[in-house]
């Protein structure tokens, strides 16, 4: 994690947004790595991490499936958990976007 949080171009993002990048946020580790990898991706082939990033699969979360697929499970607990998880992901996404807009 130190590799991410001490990066010269990124450390200000992490330090000025503890609500996202410290244990104040349940997903802080994933968010920290996400920002680091997003930065590395935009560097393209200049990034040491380019080969790793190129191998990363495109992922679709089950909570992003069409509603009829989710409802086809027929399990009200799964349906509720997926909705809650989707809401959590959407909220974190909006917070990260808002955060990153402050740093050109």
Backbone torsions as a table, in degrees:
resi	resn	phi	psi	omega
1	UNK	NA	-31.3	179.7
2	UNK	-59.9	-34.6	179.1
3	UNK	-58.3	-36.7	179.7
4	UNK	-76.6	-53.9	-170.4
5	UNK	-72.7	-16.2	178.3
6	UNK	-103.7	2.4	-179.9
7	UNK	-60.2	130.6	-175.1
8	UNK	-56.0	-35.3	-178.4
9	UNK	-86.9	-14.9	-173.6
10	UNK	-113.0	-20.4	-172.0
11	UNK	-58.2	-31.9	178.4
12	UNK	-64.9	-37.4	179.1
13	UNK	-61.9	-47.3	-178.5
14	UNK	-66.6	-45.2	-175.1
15	UNK	-70.5	-31.4	-178.3
16	UNK	-87.8	-0.9	-178.4
17	UNK	-133.9	60.5	-177.7
18	UNK	-63.3	-21.1	178.7
19	UNK	-66.3	-17.8	178.5
20	UNK	-109.3	-31.2	-167.7
21	UNK	-119.3	25.0	169.8
22	UNK	-135.5	-179.5	-177.8
23	UNK	-69.5	6.6	169.0
24	UNK	-65.5	-24.5	-178.7
25	UNK	-113.3	130.8	-178.5
26	UNK	-60.4	-31.2	-176.8
27	UNK	-103.7	23.7	-173.3
28	UNK	-57.6	-36.8	-179.0
29	UNK	-66.5	-44.9	178.7
30	UNK	-64.2	-40.9	-179.8
31	UNK	-66.5	-39.2	178.1
32	UNK	-61.6	-47.3	178.5
33	UNK	-65.8	-37.0	179.5
34	UNK	-61.0	-46.2	179.9
35	UNK	-62.9	-43.5	179.2
36	UNK	-60.3	-46.1	-179.1
37	UNK	-68.9	-34.8	176.0
38	UNK	-62.3	-42.8	178.3
39	UNK	-62.1	-46.2	-179.3
40	UNK	-64.2	-37.7	179.6
41	UNK	-62.1	-41.8	-178.9
42	UNK	-69.5	-16.4	174.7
43	UNK	-75.2	-17.7	179.4
44	UNK	65.8	-139.9	-175.7
45	UNK	-68.1	-13.1	176.7
46	UNK	-72.2	-17.9	-178.1
47	UNK	-79.5	135.1	172.2
48	UNK	-56.9	-31.1	-175.0
49	UNK	-87.2	1.1	-177.3
50	UNK	-54.3	-45.9	-180.0
51	UNK	-61.4	-39.1	178.2
52	UNK	-65.7	-46.9	-179.1
53	UNK	-61.5	-39.7	179.4
54	UNK	-63.5	-26.3	-179.6
55	UNK	-87.5	-10.6	-178.2
56	UNK	-67.2	132.7	-179.5
57	UNK	-77.5	155.6	168.4
58	UNK	-76.5	131.5	-175.4
59	UNK	-121.3	136.3	171.3
60	UNK	-116.8	122.0	178.2
61	UNK	-73.0	145.6	179.3
62	UNK	-58.5	-32.5	-179.7
63	UNK	-66.7	-14.5	176.9
64	UNK	-94.3	4.4	177.6
65	UNK	-68.6	158.9	175.2
66	UNK	-56.9	147.4	-177.0
67	UNK	-55.5	-37.9	-178.1
68	UNK	-64.8	-30.5	176.7
69	UNK	-70.1	-44.5	179.2
70	UNK	-63.8	-46.1	-179.5
71	UNK	-66.8	-23.7	178.8
72	UNK	-66.0	-17.3	175.8
73	UNK	-63.1	-29.2	179.5
74	UNK	69.5	8.0	-177.8
75	UNK	-108.6	110.8	-176.7
76	UNK	-62.4	-28.5	179.5
77	UNK	-71.6	-41.9	177.1
78	UNK	-64.9	-43.4	-179.6
79	UNK	-59.7	-45.4	179.6
80	UNK	-66.3	-44.6	179.6
81	UNK	-61.2	-40.9	179.1
82	UNK	-65.6	-40.1	177.6
83	UNK	-63.4	-46.0	179.4
84	UNK	-61.2	-43.0	179.9
85	UNK	-64.8	-42.4	177.6
86	UNK	-61.0	-44.2	178.0
87	UNK	-60.7	-41.3	179.2
88	UNK	-64.9	-45.6	178.3
89	UNK	-61.8	-43.9	179.8
90	UNK	-62.2	-42.0	179.5
91	UNK	-63.6	-46.5	178.9
92	UNK	-64.0	-39.9	178.2
93	UNK	-58.2	-48.1	-179.5
94	UNK	-63.2	-38.0	178.2
95	UNK	-65.7	-41.3	179.4
96	UNK	-67.3	-42.9	178.0
97	UNK	-60.1	-47.7	179.0
98	UNK	-58.1	-42.5	179.0
99	UNK	-62.5	-50.8	-174.2
100	UNK	-67.8	-26.2	177.9
101	UNK	-64.1	-17.9	178.6
102	UNK	-79.7	-12.9	-174.2
103	UNK	-125.4	97.5	-175.7
104	UNK	-62.4	NA	NA
